[in-house]
Amino acid sequence: MKYIFLGSNSDICKAFKESLGEKENFVDISRSHKSDIKIEWSEKYKPFSKEDLLKTKNWNVLISFIGTQEPFGLIDELDPKKLIEGINYNFTYQFASICQLLKYRDKSSFSKVIFFAGGGTNNAPTHYSAYITSKIALIKLTELLSAEFDNIHATIIGPGWVKTKIHTPTLENGLKKSPSSYLETHRRFKENDFVPMSEVIACLNVIIKSIDNRYAGRNISVKYDDWKNVDFLNNEPPISSNYKLRRIS
């Protein structure tokens, strides 16, 4: 099986790769550390070169681990340019990357595309509008990919609070920009109150190994959904609205 890891410097990606060992074939794509394909997003989106795309040929599983909390703060306090940059990293550039990479998947069988969601699916957390808005857009993109391609099963995972470096901006600047978020993040680090990384990896594996389309187009919570149950979503028709972004009347 061939994996594409978009954002391979992510702590979750590193843990997942470690769980795979060396028995699998994977291509690392990163903008912040040494990788098979280096992405240049410092000023604007730069498409992959033909040479780099050929490295991804016949992939089976594509996982995007990209995510950043920055910029954060109240909406009227955000720098517009930083806001656009944050949305680009968290959504737009991932979308553009997927557009190119889809053409190089192994079309002889179904492919898996997996994203990671953030908070705000069922409520409206404050001070992180760029991050949350982008993650909500990824939820809909997940459903659109599954709807447009019969042989692509796209899923988005809500990992919950995981002990990773994504929280660094809040720990460094949150006391001023979002005191309540800073205090909650600080408490979790102090008490080690996190979703275990092993649970996130286990959920990833369940979705990747699923041979049907039960997870296609859906948003799955590591902490709250019953994905460990082999019968989870077993009788759920693909067109159902459960675990998707919907308006409720």
Sequence and secondary structure as in RCSB ss.txt:
>XXXX:A:sequence
MKYIFLGSNSDICKAFKESLGEKENFVDISRSHKSDIKIEWSEKYKPFSKEDLLKTKNWNVLISFIGTQEPFGLI
DELDPKKLIEGINYNFTYQFASICQLLKYRDKSSFSKVIFFAGGGTNNAPTHYSAYITSKIALIKLTELLSAEFD
NIHATIIGPGWVKTKIHTPTLENGLKKSPSSYLETHRRFKENDFVPMSEVIACLNVIIKSIDNRYAGRNISVKYD
DWKNVDFLNNEPPISSNYKLRRIS
>XXXX:A:secstr
 EEEEETTTSHHHHHHHHHHTTSSEEEEEESSS  SEE   SSS     HHHHHHTTTBSEEEE      S S G
GGS HHHHHHHHIIIIIHHHHHHHHHGGGB TTS EEEEEE  S SSS  SS HHHHHHHHHHHHHHHHHHHH T
TEEEEEEE  S  SGGGHHHHHHHHHH HHHHHHHHHHHHHT    HHHHHHHHHHHHH  SSTTTTEEEETTTS
 TTSTTTTTT  TT  TTS     
